Amino acid sequence: SRVLVFAPHCDDETLGVGGLMKTLKDAKTPVRTVFFTNGDGFRIAAQFHLKKLNLDPADYLAFGEARQREALASATLLGQSASDVRFLGYPDQGLLAMLVAPGQNPAAFRTITTKSDSVPYISSAASGLSHVRESVVSSVQQQLADFKPTDVYVTHPLDDHSDHAASPVYVQLAIDRGVKNGDFPRPRVHWYLIHRGDWPLPQGDHPDRWLVPPPA
């Protein structure tokens, strides 16, 4: 087995499949994580982290860099090394807008936080690429071709967060294109859920309760 985990933001992998990732790594199974965004668009969290009320684009980029460092620290606790992690750097809260933009060649999505219409992170695997649907699909396809996973984990398409709902669509488009081109064998796709109303209930630490999906 070779497992590739796609996470919309830095923390979704831990919340959704952290226990699975640690179990797989303990069993010497190769596990790689790919982050669609650096999670740099969460204004309240950025204000709290930077201890500033009024934020400019540089502040949001600094927050994105901080979340990237935190994701790498979390990866070590899950048994991974830095070489097991990839950051694409696409816009937080922009994945769905890029996905559904009309036309074959839509204008690049410009974020209201970093004020960027292309991936601004130098260390990103997609650095400099335009914020358009094709860039994201191609980036995901490249990650799949590079790792050739047997299993892929990504957020559920019915997740309440727009980035989470869009991510599995990008993954499926990239898989279909890559398999058609002969870049890699078709992997099994598994979904994990982060946001669905108030789920999970009851909130808090309840190790004796099953974490079952909400009825909806």
Backbone bond lengths (Angstrom), bond angles and torsions (degrees), N, CA, C in turn:
res aa  C-N    CA-C-N  psi(-1)  N-CA   C-N-CA  omega(-1)  CA-C   N-CA-C  phi
1 S - - - 1.458 - - 1.517 110.88 -
2 R 1.328 114.64 145.55 1.463 122.82 173.24 1.527 106.17 -136.59
3 V 1.323 116.90 120.08 1.454 121.09 -169.48 1.528 110.82 -112.44
4 L 1.331 115.41 126.88 1.461 121.88 177.54 1.523 108.54 -115.41
5 V 1.330 115.69 121.29 1.461 122.06 -179.18 1.523 109.01 -105.80
6 F 1.335 116.88 123.29 1.459 121.83 174.25 1.521 108.89 -101.83
7 A 1.336 115.88 129.64 1.465 121.08 179.97 1.526 108.74 -126.21
8 P 1.328 118.15 129.90 1.465 120.16 177.98 1.530 112.78 -62.67
9 H 1.337 116.02 -38.65 1.458 121.59 -177.71 1.530 110.02 -135.77
10 C 1.331 115.22 163.80 1.460 120.97 177.28 1.525 109.12 -72.88
11 D 1.285 118.11 102.15 1.470 130.41 175.07 1.524 110.93 139.98
12 D 1.353 117.18 -22.48 1.461 119.18 -178.60 1.520 112.17 -63.51
13 E 1.338 116.83 -34.70 1.462 119.59 179.21 1.531 111.10 -64.27
14 T 1.331 116.56 -39.42 1.462 120.50 179.78 1.524 111.10 -70.14
15 L 1.328 116.42 -45.25 1.464 120.84 -179.84 1.522 111.68 -65.72
16 G 1.338 116.63 -39.64 1.460 119.98 -173.51 1.514 115.23 -85.37
17 V 1.331 117.45 -46.13 1.468 120.16 -173.71 1.529 112.61 -138.69
18 G 1.339 116.74 25.40 1.463 119.16 -178.49 1.510 113.55 -58.73
19 G 1.334 116.84 -44.27 1.468 119.59 179.36 1.511 111.92 -63.56
20 L 1.323 116.39 -40.70 1.464 120.67 178.17 1.523 110.92 -63.91
21 M 1.327 116.71 -43.65 1.459 120.61 -179.87 1.523 111.34 -60.39
22 K 1.329 116.63 -44.90 1.468 120.25 -179.88 1.523 110.71 -64.01
23 T 1.333 117.35 -41.61 1.464 120.99 178.88 1.525 110.91 -62.71
24 L 1.327 116.61 -42.74 1.463 120.52 179.85 1.526 111.33 -65.76
25 K 1.330 116.76 -43.62 1.464 119.28 179.58 1.522 111.48 -65.22
26 D 1.334 117.21 -36.80 1.466 120.11 176.79 1.518 111.12 -63.58
27 A 1.343 115.82 -27.58 1.466 121.21 178.62 1.533 111.84 -90.06
28 K 1.337 116.78 10.34 1.467 123.66 177.84 1.525 113.06 67.79
29 T 1.332 117.19 25.36 1.457 121.45 175.87 1.526 109.60 -85.20
30 P 1.331 118.82 130.13 1.465 119.90 177.44 1.530 111.14 -63.39
31 V 1.328 116.69 127.35 1.463 122.52 179.11 1.529 108.67 -132.88
32 R 1.313 115.99 125.66 1.463 120.95 176.78 1.526 108.85 -120.58
33 T 1.332 116.17 145.28 1.462 121.93 177.47 1.520 109.39 -116.38
34 V 1.329 115.82 135.29 1.467 122.23 175.95 1.523 108.29 -122.97
35 F 1.331 116.32 122.96 1.462 121.86 178.82 1.527 109.65 -98.60
36 F 1.322 117.08 124.58 1.456 121.18 176.72 1.527 111.01 -64.94
37 T 1.334 117.11 -44.75 1.463 122.06 -177.87 1.527 109.24 -129.62
38 N 1.323 115.32 168.33 1.467 120.49 173.88 1.519 111.62 -92.18
39 G 1.331 116.69 4.14 1.468 119.25 -178.92 1.511 112.88 65.39
40 D 1.338 116.52 35.09 1.469 119.85 -174.00 1.525 113.83 -86.71
41 G 1.352 118.37 0.68 1.457 119.99 -175.69 1.511 115.74 -99.54
42 F 1.316 117.79 9.32 1.464 122.29 -177.81 1.534 107.82 -87.50
43 R 1.337 116.32 92.69 1.462 121.31 -170.50 1.521 113.08 -59.03
44 I 1.327 117.63 -47.86 1.466 120.30 -176.10 1.526 110.71 -63.09
45 A 1.325 115.94 -41.89 1.472 119.05 178.80 1.519 110.68 -66.14
46 A 1.332 116.91 -38.19 1.464 120.11 178.57 1.531 110.72 -64.96
47 Q 1.336 116.48 -41.24 1.462 119.72 177.77 1.526 111.04 -62.28
48 F 1.313 115.79 -42.14 1.462 120.28 -179.90 1.527 110.57 -65.67
49 H 1.339 116.04 -44.71 1.466 120.47 -177.14 1.534 111.65 -66.09
50 L 1.353 116.07 -42.95 1.454 120.17 -175.98 1.521 113.29 -90.09
51 K 1.365 115.60 -8.85 1.466 120.96 -178.44 1.530 111.15 56.70
52 K 1.351 113.95 44.80 1.457 121.44 178.13 1.523 108.71 -135.17
53 L 1.335 116.40 143.42 1.455 120.25 178.35 1.524 111.80 -87.81
54 N 1.322 116.32 -46.73 1.461 121.37 -179.25 1.529 109.75 -99.26
55 L 1.323 115.88 117.71 1.459 121.06 -173.86 1.522 111.15 -108.95
56 D 1.331 116.26 143.07 1.461 120.96 174.49 1.530 108.69 -111.73
57 P 1.337 118.61 173.98 1.470 120.80 -177.49 1.526 113.88 -54.28
58 A 1.333 116.86 -38.16 1.469 119.65 179.75 1.526 111.00 -63.63
59 D 1.331 116.97 -34.14 1.461 120.64 178.37 1.529 110.93 -65.28
60 Y 1.337 116.11 -43.54 1.461 119.17 179.70 1.532 111.21 -65.09
61 L 1.332 116.53 -36.71 1.464 119.53 176.53 1.525 110.89 -66.15
62 A 1.327 116.58 -40.14 1.466 120.07 177.61 1.525 110.50 -63.36
63 F 1.326 116.17 -38.39 1.462 120.18 177.29 1.523 110.62 -65.51
64 G 1.334 116.72 -40.42 1.463 120.17 177.08 1.516 112.48 -62.78
65 E 1.314 116.23 -38.39 1.476 120.23 176.76 1.529 110.52 -65.34
66 A 1.331 116.02 -38.68 1.463 120.20 179.09 1.521 110.95 -65.17
67 R 1.324 117.20 -42.54 1.463 120.39 178.90 1.534 110.81 -65.21
68 Q 1.312 116.26 -33.23 1.460 119.42 176.75 1.521 110.42 -64.87
69 R 1.321 116.50 -43.60 1.467 119.65 177.85 1.532 110.75 -62.75
70 E 1.330 116.50 -40.19 1.466 120.20 178.62 1.529 110.93 -64.13
71 A 1.328 116.54 -38.04 1.464 120.30 179.25 1.527 110.70 -64.76
72 L 1.315 117.21 -38.39 1.466 120.56 178.05 1.526 110.91 -67.86
73 A 1.337 116.12 -37.04 1.464 119.23 176.72 1.528 110.46 -65.59
74 S 1.334 116.70 -40.64 1.457 120.36 178.12 1.522 110.85 -64.42
75 A 1.327 116.00 -37.27 1.465 120.16 -179.01 1.527 111.30 -59.56
76 T 1.329 116.73 -37.26 1.465 118.84 179.81 1.524 110.98 -65.23
77 L 1.338 117.33 -33.07 1.466 120.91 178.37 1.528 111.30 -72.26
78 L 1.332 116.26 -22.62 1.458 120.83 178.28 1.526 111.55 -92.52
79 G 1.334 116.62 6.01 1.460 120.56 176.49 1.509 114.92 92.74
80 Q 1.332 117.15 5.24 1.452 120.50 -179.11 1.526 111.72 -95.75
81 S 1.327 115.40 164.44 1.457 121.80 170.65 1.523 108.24 -112.02
82 A 1.320 117.34 173.25 1.461 120.58 -179.15 1.519 111.70 -60.19
83 S 1.330 116.72 -30.08 1.467 120.17 -179.77 1.526 112.36 -71.23
84 D 1.328 117.45 -10.82 1.468 121.61 178.34 1.518 112.58 -91.18
85 V 1.329 117.64 2.87 1.465 121.51 -172.90 1.525 110.28 -124.81
86 R 1.337 115.42 137.23 1.462 121.87 176.67 1.523 109.53 -128.09
87 F 1.331 116.36 140.88 1.461 122.56 176.30 1.524 108.42 -117.74
88 L 1.342 116.49 127.26 1.459 120.15 177.74 1.525 111.77 -90.37
89 G 1.335 117.59 -34.83 1.462 120.82 173.52 1.511 116.49 80.94
90 Y 1.333 117.64 18.90 1.466 119.97 178.73 1.535 110.10 -73.24
91 P 1.342 117.96 167.39 1.468 120.11 -170.07 1.519 114.65 -70.59
92 D 1.300 114.97 126.95 1.460 122.18 172.50 1.529 108.24 -61.35
93 Q 1.340 116.60 133.71 1.460 123.82 -178.11 1.533 112.37 64.10
94 G 1.326 115.45 25.56 1.461 119.64 177.19 1.512 113.71 -127.54
95 L 1.333 118.15 -2.99 1.464 120.36 -174.92 1.523 112.46 -64.43
96 L 1.335 117.24 -41.39 1.459 119.63 -179.23 1.523 111.30 -70.33
97 A 1.327 117.17 -41.18 1.463 120.60 179.57 1.521 110.82 -60.10
98 M 1.316 118.02 -40.73 1.462 120.93 177.97 1.520 110.96 -67.86
99 L 1.329 116.03 -38.07 1.461 120.73 -177.34 1.523 111.90 -63.87
100 V 1.333 117.36 -41.77 1.466 121.19 -173.71 1.524 113.10 -99.23
101 A 1.327 118.40 6.29 1.462 120.67 178.95 1.528 109.39 -58.40
102 P 1.335 118.67 131.21 1.459 121.09 -175.60 1.518 113.15 -72.48
103 G 1.325 115.19 151.67 1.458 120.40 175.79 1.513 112.95 93.57
104 Q 1.339 114.91 162.26 1.466 120.83 179.71 1.523 112.37 -76.41
105 N 1.328 116.62 -30.64 1.468 121.09 -178.57 1.527 109.92 -129.82
106 P 1.326 117.34 70.28 1.466 120.56 -177.87 1.523 111.73 -68.93
107 A 1.307 115.12 159.26 1.467 120.51 175.90 1.518 109.33 -66.82
108 A 1.315 115.95 150.84 1.458 120.88 -179.60 1.524 110.33 -65.09
109 F 1.329 115.99 140.13 1.460 121.83 177.54 1.522 109.01 -73.95
110 R 1.326 116.02 130.62 1.471 121.19 179.68 1.517 108.50 -110.10
111 T 1.324 116.20 123.96 1.455 120.47 -177.53 1.522 111.07 -75.94
112 I 1.330 115.40 149.95 1.460 119.64 177.01 1.529 111.18 -86.03
113 T 1.316 116.72 -7.64 1.469 120.73 -178.25 1.525 111.12 -98.11
114 T 1.322 117.68 -62.71 1.472 120.43 -179.23 1.527 112.26 -84.89
115 K 1.340 116.80 -9.53 1.476 121.92 -179.33 1.526 111.74 58.39
116 S 1.318 116.04 32.70 1.460 120.63 -177.42 1.521 110.67 -114.12
117 D 1.333 116.37 144.30 1.459 120.74 174.52 1.529 111.77 -112.29
118 S 1.333 115.87 12.69 1.462 122.76 173.75 1.523 108.10 -146.35
119 V 1.312 117.05 162.55 1.467 120.93 -176.39 1.527 109.43 -63.21
120 P 1.350 118.56 117.48 1.461 121.26 -172.44 1.523 115.63 -90.18
121 Y 1.333 117.45 -6.65 1.467 119.98 -173.92 1.527 111.18 -89.66
122 I 1.328 115.57 120.81 1.464 121.14 -177.23 1.524 111.44 -61.35
123 S 1.331 116.41 -37.49 1.464 120.68 -176.02 1.521 112.92 -81.99
124 S 1.319 117.37 -0.97 1.457 120.81 -177.30 1.521 111.16 -75.18
125 A 1.345 115.29 147.78 1.463 120.75 176.38 1.517 111.75 -67.32
126 A 1.335 117.28 -19.64 1.466 122.01 179.52 1.519 111.83 -112.44
127 S 1.312 118.05 22.61 1.458 122.51 -174.83 1.529 111.82 -51.68
128 G 1.346 116.00 128.75 1.451 121.50 176.35 1.512 115.54 86.76
129 L 1.327 118.51 -10.46 1.453 120.61 -179.29 1.523 110.66 -75.02
130 S 1.322 116.63 145.22 1.464 121.80 -177.50 1.523 111.18 -66.65
131 H 1.315 115.11 150.33 1.460 121.85 176.80 1.532 109.78 -78.92
132 V 1.307 116.11 71.89 1.460 121.71 177.75 1.528 109.00 -133.97
133 R 1.318 115.15 160.34 1.467 122.27 -176.86 1.528 112.21 -54.18
134 E 1.327 117.03 -46.11 1.462 120.54 -175.71 1.525 111.63 -62.43
135 S 1.325 116.95 -37.11 1.469 119.62 178.18 1.524 110.80 -60.83
136 V 1.329 116.23 -44.00 1.463 120.05 -178.04 1.528 110.65 -65.91
137 V 1.336 116.70 -47.59 1.462 119.97 -179.38 1.530 110.34 -59.94
138 S 1.319 117.18 -44.02 1.463 120.99 -179.89 1.521 111.75 -64.68
139 S 1.331 116.56 -39.49 1.469 120.07 178.25 1.518 111.31 -63.82
140 V 1.320 116.77 -43.54 1.461 120.61 179.02 1.521 110.24 -65.68
141 Q 1.327 116.60 -41.86 1.463 120.45 178.33 1.528 110.91 -60.13
142 Q 1.331 117.01 -39.98 1.463 121.01 178.68 1.522 111.51 -63.84
143 Q 1.330 116.84 -40.81 1.464 120.11 178.37 1.529 111.11 -65.03
144 L 1.312 116.67 -39.38 1.463 120.76 177.54 1.524 110.96 -65.76
145 A 1.314 117.21 -43.15 1.458 121.01 -179.42 1.522 111.50 -66.94
146 D 1.324 116.57 -34.36 1.465 121.01 -178.98 1.530 112.04 -70.91
147 F 1.337 116.35 -39.66 1.465 120.38 -174.13 1.529 113.19 -96.70
148 K 1.334 116.87 -28.88 1.468 123.31 -178.41 1.533 111.90 50.38
149 P 1.324 116.70 65.23 1.470 120.06 -176.49 1.530 112.22 -74.72
150 T 1.325 114.93 153.25 1.469 119.84 169.01 1.523 109.77 -86.57
151 D 1.344 116.49 -27.32 1.462 122.40 -177.22 1.518 109.80 -137.25
152 V 1.324 115.08 138.68 1.464 122.11 178.66 1.520 108.53 -123.17
153 Y 1.328 116.05 134.66 1.466 122.19 175.96 1.522 107.93 -117.18
154 V 1.344 115.55 132.98 1.463 121.16 -179.43 1.520 108.02 -152.48
155 T 1.311 116.28 161.98 1.461 120.83 -178.64 1.529 111.81 -62.45
156 H 1.328 114.95 156.70 1.466 122.64 -175.95 1.533 110.76 -75.16
157 P 1.334 118.77 139.52 1.466 120.37 -179.84 1.526 114.41 -66.14
158 L 1.343 118.46 -13.95 1.460 121.17 176.12 1.529 112.25 -100.50
159 D 1.328 117.29 11.81 1.465 121.14 174.12 1.535 108.49 -61.66
160 D 1.332 116.19 142.49 1.464 121.27 -176.23 1.533 113.69 -67.10
161 H 1.314 118.57 -26.40 1.469 121.56 -177.87 1.525 109.08 -79.73
162 S 1.313 116.92 131.60 1.465 120.61 -175.49 1.527 112.78 -60.88
163 D 1.336 118.00 -39.91 1.463 120.31 177.05 1.526 111.35 -63.03
164 H 1.333 115.62 -38.39 1.463 120.37 -179.55 1.518 111.11 -68.41
165 A 1.335 116.81 -37.63 1.462 120.45 179.72 1.523 111.58 -71.00
166 A 1.329 117.33 -33.05 1.466 121.06 -178.36 1.519 112.74 -77.71
167 S 1.326 117.44 -32.54 1.464 120.86 -174.09 1.524 113.83 -56.32
168 P 1.347 119.85 -46.45 1.469 118.57 -179.80 1.530 112.81 -65.97
169 V 1.332 118.03 -24.74 1.463 119.62 177.26 1.528 109.69 -69.93
170 Y 1.325 117.28 -44.62 1.467 120.42 175.28 1.523 110.82 -57.82
171 V 1.324 116.22 -43.95 1.469 120.39 -178.89 1.520 110.39 -62.48
172 Q 1.337 117.25 -44.13 1.463 119.70 -178.86 1.523 111.57 -66.35
173 L 1.333 117.45 -41.51 1.458 120.56 177.09 1.527 110.89 -60.37
174 A 1.334 116.61 -42.40 1.464 120.74 -179.06 1.521 111.30 -68.65
175 I 1.328 116.87 -39.22 1.460 120.21 177.89 1.527 110.38 -62.87
176 D 1.321 116.46 -49.16 1.463 120.21 -178.25 1.526 111.24 -59.21
177 R 1.332 116.68 -42.51 1.463 119.92 -179.33 1.525 111.12 -69.15
178 G 1.328 116.23 -43.72 1.455 119.34 -178.35 1.514 113.06 -66.31
179 V 1.320 117.52 -39.86 1.466 121.30 177.88 1.526 109.97 -65.45
180 K 1.324 116.68 -42.08 1.459 120.89 179.08 1.527 111.10 -61.51
181 N 1.342 116.08 -37.55 1.466 120.79 179.46 1.521 113.16 -79.54
182 G 1.334 116.87 -8.96 1.458 119.98 -177.68 1.510 114.08 79.11
183 D 1.339 116.99 20.92 1.467 120.64 -177.80 1.527 112.59 -74.40
184 F 1.349 116.57 -29.43 1.463 120.74 -177.70 1.530 108.15 -165.78
185 P 1.340 117.37 157.40 1.467 120.25 175.50 1.527 110.16 -69.93
186 R 1.329 116.70 154.89 1.464 120.11 179.91 1.531 110.07 -68.99
187 P 1.334 117.95 121.96 1.468 120.90 177.71 1.524 111.29 -84.81
188 R 1.330 115.11 162.17 1.468 120.28 170.03 1.523 108.01 -76.26
189 V 1.342 116.66 139.20 1.466 121.38 -178.86 1.524 109.47 -111.39
190 H 1.327 116.05 129.45 1.464 123.08 179.34 1.528 108.26 -122.69
191 W 1.330 116.95 143.86 1.457 121.92 -179.85 1.520 110.96 -109.02
192 Y 1.325 115.72 146.95 1.462 120.74 171.10 1.530 108.58 -129.13
193 L 1.329 115.55 151.49 1.461 121.56 -173.11 1.522 111.02 -111.57
194 I 1.335 115.58 135.44 1.463 120.91 176.90 1.523 110.73 -113.39
195 H 1.331 117.50 -54.41 1.462 122.44 -176.32 1.525 110.88 -116.97
196 R 1.332 116.81 124.54 1.468 121.74 172.59 1.518 107.47 -155.27
197 G 1.349 116.88 90.90 1.456 120.34 -175.21 1.523 110.37 59.42
198 D 1.321 116.67 -132.48 1.465 121.66 178.94 1.526 112.54 -91.30
199 W 1.335 116.84 3.01 1.468 120.20 178.89 1.511 110.43 -61.22
200 P 1.326 119.50 141.43 1.474 126.74 1.16 1.527 112.79 -87.63
201 L 1.310 115.63 143.43 1.453 123.25 175.94 1.533 110.05 -119.76
202 P 1.332 118.95 145.83 1.465 126.54 -4.84 1.523 111.10 -73.22
203 Q 1.320 116.19 151.09 1.451 119.62 179.76 1.524 109.87 -76.17
204 G 1.315 114.99 155.21 1.463 119.60 -177.63 1.522 111.03 112.81
205 D 1.305 116.02 -173.25 1.462 122.70 -177.07 1.527 109.83 -90.64
206 H 1.319 117.22 108.47 1.465 122.21 -178.82 1.529 109.78 -132.89
207 P 1.332 117.24 72.63 1.467 120.23 -176.04 1.524 113.89 -65.11
208 D 1.327 118.27 -13.16 1.459 120.76 -179.74 1.534 112.15 -88.32
209 R 1.320 118.35 -3.75 1.463 121.39 -176.18 1.527 110.79 -106.39
210 W 1.325 116.38 143.26 1.460 120.98 175.81 1.520 109.93 -73.03
211 L 1.324 116.41 137.90 1.467 121.23 178.09 1.517 108.14 -91.06
212 V 1.322 116.20 74.34 1.466 120.56 -177.49 1.517 110.55 -87.03
213 P 1.337 118.50 151.10 1.457 121.01 178.39 1.526 111.41 -63.59
214 P 1.330 118.35 155.42 1.472 120.46 177.05 1.519 110.19 -66.65
215 P 1.331 118.71 150.52 1.477 121.02 -177.43 1.526 113.89 -54.26
216 A 1.335 116.78 -34.89 1.469 119.01 -178.59 1.523 112.38 -63.95
